Amino acid sequence: MKRKRIAFFIVAVMLIASLTMGGYEAPKDTKLQSKEDLYNQVELFSDAISVIRSEYVNEVDSKKVIYGALRGMLSSLDDFSQFMDQDEYEELTSEAKGEFGGIGVEITLKDGIITVITPMAGTPAELAGIKPGDKIVRINGNTTKDIRLSDAVKIMRGEPGTQITLTVWREKEEKVLDLSIKRAKIKINSIKDAYLIEGKIGYIRLVEFQEKCARELEAALKKLEGEGMDSLILDLRNNPGGLLESAIDVSEKFIPKDEIIVSTKSRNSAQNAVYRSKGVLTHPSWPLIVLVNEGSASAAEIVAGAIQDNKRGVILGAKTFGKASVQTVIPLKDNSALRLTTAYYFTPSGKSISNHGVVPDVAVDLEEPNDRKKPSSDIFDNIGDGKEVKKELKLPKPKEVVERDNQFERAVDLMKAIKVYRK
């Protein structure tokens, strides 16, 4: 049998060589070849599973092995695709509805490191002093090097009242901080603050795009209009995003009918989509300023990009996070799920903001002390001797923070100038 295989291989090689030298090209069916490659790889996977089941030193839990393979498969695609077991899928569903147990922090994998997109407003993470851009290098004393994103999320979630310690590397301050955080039941409303400031300027802080986001925004806008609002500062800083549909619904509050809000492009061109405003413009075209920063991501960037490209308002602050992909959650038959990147989104003018972010019309960096040059050395080499420990950091209430920061102050000054110019 072995000799026959060798003989066949030699004949095949000679045939290919003769065709090539004779100036002919063997016909290729790329789709068929792709299928054959897939079948070969699936056979390889099946062989590996069989070897593990028969040869591994201990008895193997088949489900555990398959789940592990699925996690690795999804994580190899990009930083945002992931496999979720039943518990993780249930947690994601709860989070989309605005309630879950944990510390209240949005994280991602950036350059292979667990990175904070933003702490959610009013949660234990914010009160403990977690900031956008913090690199989580240890959880409860264990290194996060090479940890999966789903595993990090699972560890940080837990029963309200239990403690967790995060060790974070803060590049701007060149410090390693140990932050002790008590988990709580996280209930998040999309609208954190809504009130009038001087000169009938409205201020709304939108912290996440959940299912009820558009309804909550509508209620807040009507409330402020009833109090005499004639202009608006919409604060999307540290907003990690959320549902694409909610971002579109929010954008429609300000953008006239038939204008493009966002477009998505998928691998299959038939699934490409352009989302336009349906004309649900329920509010007048009063002056609008949108505040953004490096913690504004995903759906928040869709809204900022739509406002900017349609010239509906002024974007002020710092460049946004730069997450321009759409994840679709696809349930599997055992109540686990795939969270799969299925499309990239583009602003109305066709710009992709992936890894680039939305660049503000008026750039204003938040003024913070000890803003020093970022180190270039490997992050995990910086958590040795001489680290500074900060056990608890009490922050002022969110409204007090907003009224003191220089980005907010610049937005108020700019709004006053716009209103004077309009008159």
N, C-alpha and C positions, 0 to 999 in steps of 0.2 A: 504493500500500500504506500509505504514511504517512497519507494523508488518511482512509483507511478506519479506521485505528487511532484517529485523532483523533475521527472521527464516533462510533465505538463508545464511546469514553471519555465523550463528551458525553451520549450516550443513557443510559449506565450511571449517570452522576451525576444526571441528571434523574429516572430511575426511583427511585433511592435517596431523593432529596429528596421525591418525591411520596409514597412509602410512609411516610416519617417524618412529614410534615405531615398525612397522613391519619389518624395515630394508630395505624398498623400498625408491626410490628417484623419485619424480615426474619428468617426462621428461621436459627438458627445451629447448626452441628454443631461443637462445640469440638474434638473429636478429629480431625475431617476438616480443620478449619482448622489445627490443630497440625501435621498431616502435610504440608499444603500449605506451611506456613511452613518446615518442615524441608527439603522438596524445593527450595524457592526458595533456601535458604541453601546447600544442597549444590551447586546449580547455580552459585551465586556462587563457591563454593570451586573448583569445576571450571574455571570461567572464569579465575580468578586463576592456577591452575596452568598453564593453556594459555598465558596471556600471559607468564608467567615463562619457560616452556620456549621460546617463540618469540622473545621480545624481550630477555631478559636478556643483558648484554654478553658473558658467558662461557657455555660449554656447561654445562647444569645436570644434576647428579646427582639423578635422580628420587627415589631412596630417601632421600637427605639432606634434600630438600625436604619429603617426606611425614613423615619422623621429626621434623623441626623443627616442622611443623604439629601433629603429635600432642603434642609436648611443650608447646607453647603452649596447646593445647586442654585438656589435663589440668590444667596449672598455673592456668588461669583458673577452675577449679572451687573449689578450696580449697588450704590450705597443705600438705595431706598426700597428695592424689592426684598421681600422676605417671606418665609414660610411661617405660618402661625398655627400652633396647636389649638385645641378646643378652648383652653383657658385664655390664651392670648387673643383669639378671635372674639371671645365674649368681652374681654376688656376693651378691645378696640371699639366694639359696638356701644359699650357703655360710655366710652370717652366721647364718641360722636354725639351722644345724647346729652353730654355735659355733666356726667357724674362717674367718678371712679375713686379708688383708694390709692394713695401714694403721696408724693411730695410736690407734684405739680411742676414738672419741668419737661420741656420739649428737647429731645436730643437727636443727633444724627451721627453717622460715621463720616468724618472728614479727614482725608489722608490717612485712613486706617485708625483714627483716634476718636473716641467718644467725645463729641463736642456739643456744647449747649447751644441750641438755637435761641431759646429764651426761657426764663422762668415765667410761669403764668402769674398774672396779676393777683396779688393778695394770698398767694399760696405759701406753704412752709418753705419752699425753695427760694422764693423772693425774700421772705422775711429772714432767711438764714444768710442772705447776701450773695446767692448765685447770680452770675451775670452772663449776658450773651457772649459767646466766644470762649467761655471757660472750658478747659480740657479736663475731663474727668479721668484721672490717672489711677485712682484706687477707689474701690467700693468696700467699705468695712475692712480696710487694710489689705485687700487683695488687688493685685495689679489688674488693670483693664487692657493690658497689651494683648492684642489678638482676640479680644472678646467679641462675640457676636452682638449686634445691636439688640436683637430680641432678648438675649440673655441679660443684658444690662437693664433693659426695661423691666424684665420680670423680677430682678433682684430689687430694684427700687420701688416697685409696687409692693403693697403689704397692708396689714391691718392698721387702722387708725390708732395712734397712740404709741406705736412701736418706733424705735430709734434706728437711724441709719447714719453712717458717717461717710461723707464724700471727700476725697482728697482731690483738689482741683489745682491745675497749673494756670495761673493768670498771666498771660504773656506781657500785657502792657505794664504790669507792675513787677514783673519778674519775681513772682512769689508763688510758693506752694502753700495752700491753705487747707486745713482740716476743718470741715464744716459739719457740725452735728445737727441733724434735722429730725424732727418728730413727724412721722407720717400722719396724715389726716384724711378725712373724707373730702375729696376735691369736688366741689360743685362750681361749675363755671358758667356764668352768664356771658353771652357774647359782648354785651355792653357793660363796661366797668364804671364809667363816669359819664354823666350828661348834665351840663349846667351852663348857665350864662356867665360870661365874664364882662369886663368893662366894654362899653360901647355897643351893647347888644350883639356881641360876638358869641356864637355858640361853640361849645367844646364837647366833643364826644370821643371817648376812648373805647375803641373796638378791639377786644383782646383775642378773639378766636372766631373762625367761621364755622358755626355749628348749624344744625338743622333749623333752629329758630332764629338765626341771626338776622335775616331780613325783617322779620316781624318785630323783633326787639328794636332794630334800628328805626323802623317806621314809627313805633311808639315814642321813641326818644326824640325824633325829629318833630313830631306833632306837638309834643310837650313843650319843646323849646320855641317852636313857632308861636304857640299860644302865649308864651312869655315875651314875645316881641323880637325873636331872633331875626337878624337880617344878613348874617354871614356865618360861615362854619369853619372850624378847625377840626378835621377828622384825624385822630391820632391812631396810626397803625404801627407804632413802634412796639417792638417785641411781640408782634403778632405772628405766631408760627404758621398760620394758614388754616387749612381745614378742607371743607367741601367745595369743589369747583362750582356746583350749582349755587351755593350761597354767595360766592364771590360774584357770580354773574347777576344774581338778584340784587346785591348791594350796589353794584355798578349802575344798574338800571335806575336807581333812585336819582341819579345825577346826570345821566347821559341821554340825549334825545333819541327819538325813535330811528331805527334802521342803522345807527352807527355801530361799528364793530367794537365789541368788548374784548374778545380774545379769540384766537384760533388755535386748533390743536392739529398736530400732524402725527399720524401713526405709521406703522410699517406697511399696513394695507391702505393704499390711497383711498379706497372706498370708505374707509372709516374716518377720514379727515373731516373736520367740522369747523365752521365759522359761526360764532355766536354773536348775534346782533341784539341791540336793545329793542324790546317789544313796545317801547313807548310808555312804559310805566313810570313816566317822569312826574312824580307826585309832588315835586317841590320846585319852587322857582329857581332861576339861574343866579342865585345870589353868590357872591365871591366864596371860593372854596380853596382851602389850603390843606394838603395831606402831609402829615408828619410821618417819616419813615426812618429806620436805622438798620444796622446790621442784623437785628433780630426780626426784621420783617421778612417773611418768607412765603413762598407758594401762593396761596389764595390772596394774601395781602399784597403780593407783588402783581397779581393779575389786576386788582383794583387800582393800584398806583399806576401801572402801565396804561390802563384804559383811560384814567383821568388825564394822564400826561399826554398821550398821543392824540386824544380828542380835544386837547387844549381846553378842557373843562375847568381845570384848577392848576394850582402851583404845588409841585412836590418839593418839600423842604426837609433837610436833615442829612443823614449819611447814607451811603450806598447800601442797598438791601442785600439780603443773604445770597440770592442767586440760585434758587431751586425752581427750575422751569420744567418739571416733569409731572405727569399725571399718573397716580397710582390707582389701579382698579382692584378692588377686593373681590376675589372669586372664591366662593365657598366650595368645599369639597364634600364628598358624600358622608364622611365621618365627622362632620362639623368642624374640621380644621379648615384652613383657607390659605390661598395665595394672595399676597399683596404684590401686584405685578406692575411694573412701569409699562404702560401701554401707549403713551403718547407724550410728546413735548408740546408745550404751549408757547404761543407767540403773541406779542402785543399787537394792537391794531395796525401799526405801521410795518409789521412783519419782523420785528426784532426778537431774537431769542435772548433771554436773560440768564440762561444757564451758565453758572460760574462767573457771571459778570454783574448780575444784579440790576436793579433800576437805579440809574444815576439821577440824583435830585436836580431839579432846576436851580435851586438855591442850596448850595452845599454848606452845611453847618455841623461841624463835629461837636459832640457833647464834651464840654469842658470838665475834665476830671483831674485830680492831683496825681502826681507820680506817673505821668504818662511818658514812659521811657521807651527806647528803641527795643523792638522785639528781638529776642535771642534767636540765633540760627541753629543752635545745637539740638540734638534729639531730645524730645520732651521727657522721655523716661530717664534720661541721664540727669535731669534737674530736680529729682525728688529725693536726693540723698541728704547730706548734712546741711544744717543751717536753715531748715525750712521754718517759716513763720506760721504759727497756729492761731486761728481765730475761731474760738469755740462758738460764740453766738454774736450775731450782729443785728441789732434792732434798727429797722428802717422806719422812717416817718411814714405816715399814711400816704397811699398813692396820690391823692389829690395834692398834698403838700409838696411831694416830689415834683409833680408836673408843674406847679406854679413857680418853682424855683429854678428849673433847668433853663439853660441858655437857648436850647432849640425852641422850646415853647415861647420864650420871650421874643425871639426873633420872628416867630410865626405871628404873634400878636402885633408886633410893630409893623410887619409887612401887611397884615390885614388892614390895619388902620390906614396905611398909605394907599392901598388899593381902593378903599372906600372913599378917601379924599379925592383921589384921581377920578373915580367914577362920577362924583358929584360935580 
